Amino acid sequence: MLATIMRAPGDVRCEEVAEPTIQKPTDAIIRLSASCICGSDLWPYRGLNEVNEPRAMGHEYCGIVVEVGSAVKTVRPGQFVVGSFCLSDNTCPHCRFGFQSSCEQREFMSGAQAPFARVPLADGTLVATSALPADDLIPSLLAVSDVLGTGWYAADAAGVQEGSTAVVVGDGAVGLMGVLAARQMGAARIIAMSRHKSRQDLALEFGATDIVSERGEQGVARIKELTGGVGADSVLECVGTQESMGQAVDCARPGGKIGFVGVPHGVTFDGQQLFFQQKSLLGGPAPVRRYLPYLMDLVLDRTINPGKVFDLHIPLEDVAEGYRAMDERRAIKALLRV
């Protein structure tokens, strides 16, 4: 089968590889209904994460189960499933506490930019639908497996609630999903920080009430102006750079919460600043499995349409163009037809 392999920064290829097989009794093999490129895939693509050997790419997935290991009990061949990018047993103490992304058996999904994929820890990771979904729902169900779940976690970690004011730092797919999540959680005011017209438009469609194009100190000043000098109750940090994290912390009010889900690169904190400003932070890899059943239901009953974040649809064979388009910000998120 053809699959995406990253050989070096900037060098992504669609190559012939062997189809995946059951390796452990807890595995499942799925036939993907669609695949996609994640913003986090751009870190190694840009050389900001090391690529020491060829790497099978792809950690967002949904599709039909074709085979299961002998220990798998909760899913069966023929079912449509969605899973998290963090693989978990869903039974360890951390999973039961709602942090499946810190499972004692945690693995990270890979190799999903392909027609077939192996999913370890299938019982704890995969959630099946009651029936095969309509084709037009596939992009939204694919979004649930990472970017929607991650944006939802950012809003949850930031304590978004009915009537609150939320600021979203970052206008990539996760940031836009954070806007959608904040709207669903009842935020009265959602300020999206974005400089790009197409992303601003989608943020407004997902529920943003205000757009702030300024960054850094000017961006913080604009947030303070919009909030009467107070700052935001909740801030969703969806980038992972020092600038974005500093902006997120400075936008929060005293007692405010920052949910940070952008993978940190070179981020440091000022302990005294956090201490005297009395701001709390919660973040990390999103425990998508915690939210999967609820978010899948929102998609299946058409309450939300996160699939709109895919503004580029291309065949798997053209995956290199998908990476270039996202790297050059010509696309928010590329869906791969497999």
Secondary structure, 3 states (H helix, E strand, C coil): CEEEEEEECCEEEEEECCCCCCCCCCCEEEEEEEEECCHHHHHHHCCCCCCCCCEECCCCCEEEEEEECCCCCCCCCCCEEEECCEECCCCCHHHHCCCHHHCCCCEECCCCCCCEEEECCHHHHEEECCCCCCHHHHHHHHHHHHHHHHHHHHHHHCCCCCCCEEEEECCCHHHHHHHHHHHHCCCCEEEEECCCHHHHHHHHHHCCCEEECCCHHHHHHHHHHHCCCCCEEEEEECCCCHHHHHHHHHHEEEEEEEEECCCCCCCCCCHHHHHHHCCEEEECCCCHHHHHHHHHHHHHCCCCCHHHHCCEEEEHHHHHHHHHHHHCCCCCCEEEEC
